[in-house]
Amino acid sequence: MFPERLLSEVEEAVREAVATEVLPRRQRLGADEVFEKAGPHDLVTVADRAAEAHLSAALTALLPGSAVVGEESVHADPGRYAALEDDGWVWIVDPIDGTRHFVSGAPEFSTLVALARGGETVASWTYAPVLGLFATAVRGGGAALGGEPLAAPEDRGAPLDVAFSRPGADDAAQRTALAALRDSPPETVAVRPTGSAGLEYLAVAAGELDAVAYTWEAAWDHAAGQLLVAEVGGATRTFDGSPFRLRGHNALPFVSARDESTVHRVLGALGG
C-alpha cells in the first residue's frame, strides 16, 4: 500500500529541492553550466544535476530501501533504469522537465516525481514553481491541483486539441504517424508541438487540452503525468492499443487523453 504520510512529505521535499537548487540558478546560469547530452535540443544544467542529487537523498530517506530512477543518473549509468524491473519501491525523478525553457528563462518547466512499485505508478507530484502549480495524484485516490480535487474533464467539442512530439522521430513508421496526425483535417484535430511533458499532462488532467501523443517513453517524462490523467478518468494507450508499460518496450507513438474515446480518436488520426 502507498504510505499516505508520503503525500505531504514528498511535496515538502520537492518544494525544498526546487527552492534550494533550481530557482536560485534561474536566469543566472553561466555558459559553463549548461551542457548538451544527445544534441542541442537535449540539455542539462548544473541545476538539473544538483536538484536530482538533492531529491534522491531526500526521497530515499523518506522511504528507506527504495531506489531512484532519475533522468540524469540514468544518463550517466543506463543500467539504473533496470530498477523499474524490480518489485521494490522506486522513485522516478525528472529534476527539471523542460530544461530548454528553464535555460531560456521561460516559466514553463516543472519538477516531476513519481513513486512506482512492481511496474505500476502509485503516486505522483508535479511542481511548476514559477507558474505556481502543484499537482498530486494517488492511484485509486484521485488527483488534486493546489490541494483541490480535479474532476473529470468535460468534452471540449471539436476540434480535438492535441500536443504531439516534434517531427523527426528516428523511426520511419513513427514519422509517418506523426505526419498523419499533423495533417488531420483542422475541423477534427488541432495540433501543436509539445512543450514540457509534465505541464502538458497537467493540462489534460485540468481539462485545458484533450490529448498528448509522444514518440519517446522515458519514465521520468511520463509516469507522474499519466497518473494525473488516469485519476481524472483519462487513459493512455500505445500505438497498437495496448496499455502503456512503465518499464518500456511500448509500441510508439502512444496517446494519453481525457477519456478512452478520445484516446482512440487520436490513435485513429495517427493511423493506429
Secondary structure, DSSP 8 states (H G I E B T S, - for coil): ---TTHHHHHHHHHHHHIIIIIGGGTT---GGGEEEEEETTEEEEHHHHHHHHHHHHHHHHHSTT-EEEEHHHHHH-GGGGGGGGSSSEEEEEEEEETHHHHHHT-S--EEEEEEEETTEEEEEEEEETTTTEEEEEETTTEEEETTEE--------SSEEEEE--S--SSHHHHHHHHHHHTS-TTTEEEEE---HHHHHHHHHTTS-SEEEES---HHHHHHHHHHHHTTT-EEEETTS-B--TTS---SSEEEESSHHHHHHHHHHHT-
